[in-house]
């Protein structure tokens, strides 16, 4: 897998680069924090209550892109095309 999209590179650095050398409890805490943050960001009405619908939609789209990049980086979708 060749990661060429900037978002994929950032997700790889955040998920894989920062987890090297963590103990099992530390890794569990890191992943829990990561998924909790994504869950929170999926609710833009809470994160940016005064933002326009366009900004809230953009945040929701960004979270989807991050989750797609996460799946690609972690190799969790065996049916996905291997263009990256």
C-alpha positions in Angstrom: 0.0 0.0 0.0 1.4 3.4 -1.0 0.0 6.3 0.9 -0.1 9.3 -1.2 -3.0 11.3 0.0 -2.0 13.9 2.7 -4.9 12.8 5.0 -3.8 9.2 4.8 -0.3 10.1 5.7 -1.5 12.1 8.7 -3.8 9.3 9.9 -0.9 6.9 9.5 1.3 9.1 11.6 -1.3 9.6 14.3 -2.4 6.0 14.5 0.7 4.0 13.8 3.6 6.4 14.5 2.4 7.4 17.9 1.5 3.9 19.1 5.0 2.4 18.7 6.3 1.2 22.0 3.1 1.7 23.9 2.1 -0.9 26.5 -1.2 -2.7 26.0 -3.1 -0.4 28.5 -1.5 2.7 26.9 -2.5 1.5 23.4 -6.1 0.8 24.6 -6.3 4.3 26.1 -4.9 5.9 23.0 -7.4 4.1 20.7 -10.3 4.8 23.1 -9.4 8.5 22.9 -9.1 8.5 19.1 -12.5 6.8 18.6 -14.1 9.1 21.3 -12.8 12.1 19.5 -14.2 10.9 16.1 -17.5 10.1 17.8 -17.6 13.7 19.2 -16.7 15.2 15.8 -19.6 13.3 14.2 -21.9 15.6 16.2 -21.0 19.0 14.8 -24.0 20.6 16.4 -22.2 20.0 19.7 -18.7 20.9 18.6 -19.7 24.0 16.6 -23.2 25.0 17.8 -23.1 28.4 16.2 -21.6 27.3 12.9 -23.5 27.5 9.7 -25.0 24.3 8.3 -22.3 24.4 5.6 -19.5 24.3 8.2 -21.2 21.6 10.2 -21.6 19.5 7.0 -17.9 20.1 6.1 -16.9 18.8 9.6 -19.1 15.7 9.2 -17.5 15.1 5.8 -14.1 15.5 7.2 -14.8 12.8 9.9 -16.0 10.5 7.1 -12.8 11.1 5.2 -10.7 10.4 8.4 -12.5 7.2 9.0 -12.0 6.1 5.4 -8.3 6.9 5.7 -8.2 5.0 9.0 -9.7 1.9 7.3 -7.1 2.2 4.4 -4.2 2.7 6.7 -5.1 -0.2 9.0 -6.0 -2.4 6.1 -9.4 -3.1 7.5 -11.2 -3.3 4.1 -9.9 -6.2 2.1 -12.4 -5.5 -0.7 -11.1 -1.9 -1.2 -9.2 -1.0 -4.3 -5.5 -0.9 -3.8 -4.9 2.4 -5.7 -3.3 4.2 -2.7 
